[in-house]
């Protein structure tokens, strides 16, 4: 018995070797292999592999020039005609595939537009690859908190001491926050969002200046740079505005400023939107505490020189603050500026993701939807292969090789996908306005080079995936056996494997459908939980608006009149924003009896007017809220339960604490309330009384909104002349905390529905084909006495089994995915068994309904009609 060499190297040799050399080389290698096998079987295999590789060189490699015979114009035209005739002949399969592929392509294109837009956020800067944001990690009790607030002098210090830094700027306030105010000239008042920035701001960021010199515009604290939109609103032009004086009335500072420049409006894909930029030098005059490397306030951005090794730069700055202060526990690192939108979540100092998870999720959904549509084409094409046996046999008998047949069947798939693309583009154009409404974007379908290349790529990919398996399958039949009537048995391989493959693809389709269904259920339940959860205060029927102009100066006077309007329950104000509080400090700012000197707990803080606790119906655990019936209320402070627990105080009311060195008496403790999203636990918090107002809150009786808003607006205009009345409802602000999740929930519902629809289309096609193939069997069974119910059971059994397998596969996976998603929330629902059982049952019922339409029709057929041809 001769030993057999490794089959894959031998196949490789036969594939690449020229025919005139192959026999001799193969013979020599086999002879050598037999000789080596006698010495060492293990080494013989490896040596045979290397000997084959040694012959893989130009002298022995055959020509791979493509034979274009089958793609000549006449053959292409012939294949087109055949494809259209097949589409016409098998209309049901054609329409099922057309609807499935066009739906899948439309979903994929919409997701592509959304993903492309998400990836473009904050990439507008010319030197995006060099622009980084400096972040800091604070360590306390083994935990690391990552923050983007940095010391006020960090930018200038880095620019001086780090040769890698080309420019560095401080921007305040950090992140997406802006300071609101009113810019006025003569009798024109315009609301504006402001930032303070270093003098190199317009060198680091690409906000092109329409007027002014970017080296000078922010060098003077009495000068400002305004946006193009603001200039048009104030002066009705962007020309000849330099040197003009405007008046700013803001929460923190006011005064007259000279316009030193006009910049183009920030692009739509910029996360930071603002209207006016003040000098950073002015900020240092307005705010105290940003004058050393131990404070925290602004964001710091650095423009690194080209070819800077960022990893090495991070190593240099990680302990930069410790070199200035040995006790500093803060470390620094940089992240690309354009990553801040998609990669913003850090856990214990390590980047764990962010919105990029949604980008990945929807990209995967797009691929799955396309795959499910492709599977329909594969299954229906291979299922109806018996109808094309004679065509294949005749073609092979007259000389068509497998490559020509492969090209023909792949061409049919490409043609169908191209037709589907036309339908998909029409669908996208029709759906895009609604899609923009759901996603909150302004996406458009412009046929530029990138979009054309992307659409072409998606279409070719889809056509190839859909058509490759049927093309391989159909072109592989043995012509002799086919023409002798051998049918599927004329194929080189048993058709049993193909049937199992088809079943496996159906299982895959329904597995994905069930996964998406469970996901939709879980997201819906979590969103319902978020909407209905009691936050510790009542947010319904609360109108909120910004305190501007005279209202900011005299908030109590304004509110005393507002309370007289019938239907107004109560009203108050706050110096900040309840939904998005960003005023916090470490416990260094607080001192209390028994405090641990190493305590670094963060305390959030809000300055308010009287009646805020009553306006929002917060519950007092003990003590009282701020009251006009007591004197010296400005020396009082109200903590929440989490703060009292963190400080370890017992019987806290009446005790004295120090806040920023000033003695305060604890007058009350409110029960914990959620001032952050439910992703976060309730943090320590305290209220202090203030006469500064940033936002007003008016609680009204239910059902009186329209009437009260009219009266409120009239009084607002009379009290605050020239300032537009822009209001919103508190529960709308709360909804914005979960805008991303709500959009994901809505989109998931649509995509899950489409996935189920496409899967059922495929099942419908297969059921119809099965019923047709077994028509004679059905006739015989009915003649022998089988009932219609038995026929339905017979035809449905296979499909029921496939869906049951899909349920078994999908449910554990969906449980793990749902559990992982819910872990991001500090407060979340419990996963109930019926979420999974309901999704599985729904899939089964839909499948039964889909298959039932065909099986009932088949079961009711007259057996005489079935057998008359026999």
Buried (B, 14 or more C-beta within 10 A) or exposed (E): EEEEBBEEBBEBBEEBBEEEBBEEBBEEBBEBBEEBBEEEEEEBBEBBBEBBEEBEEEEBBEEEEEEEEBEEEEBBEEBBEBBEEBBEEBEEBBEBBBBBBBBBBBBBBBBBBBBBBBBBBBBBBEBEBBBBBBBBBBBBEEEBBBBBBBBBBBBBBBBEEBEBBBBBBBBBBBBEBBBBBBBBBEEEBBBBBBBBBBBBBBBBBBBEBBBBEBEEBBEBBBBBBBBBBBBBBBBEEBEEBBEBEBBBBBBEBBEEBEBBBBBBBBBEBBEBEBBBBBBBBBBBEBBEEBEEBBBBBBBBBBBBEEEBEBEEBBEBBEEBBBEBEEEBEBBBBBBBBBBBBBBBBBEEBEBEBBBBBBBEBBBEBBBBBBBBBBBBBBBBBBBBBEBBBEBBBEBBEEEBBBEBBBBBBBBBBBBBBBBBBEBBBEBBEEBBEEBBEBBEBEBEEEEEEEBEEBBEEBBEBBBBBBBBBBBBBBBBBBBEBBBEEBBBEBBEEEBEEBBEBBBEBBBBBBBBBBBBBBBBBBBBBBBEBBEEEEBBBBBEBBBBBBBBBBBBBBBEEBBEEBBEBEBBBBBBBBBBBBBBBEEBBBBEEBBBEEBEEEBBBBBBBBBBBBBBBBBBBBEBBBBBBBBEEEEEBEBBBBBBBBBBEBBEBEEBBEBEBEBEEEEBBBBBBBBBBBBBBBBEEBBBBBBBBBEBBBBBBBBBEEEBBEBBBEBBBEBBEEBBEEBEBEBEBBBEBBBEBBEBBBBBBBBBBBBBBBBBBBBBBBBBBBBBBBBEEBBEBBBBBBEEEBEBEEBBBBBBEBBBEBBBBBBEBBBEEBBEBBEEBBEBBEBBBEBEEEBBEBBBEBBBEBBBEBBBEBBBEBBEBEBEEBBEEE
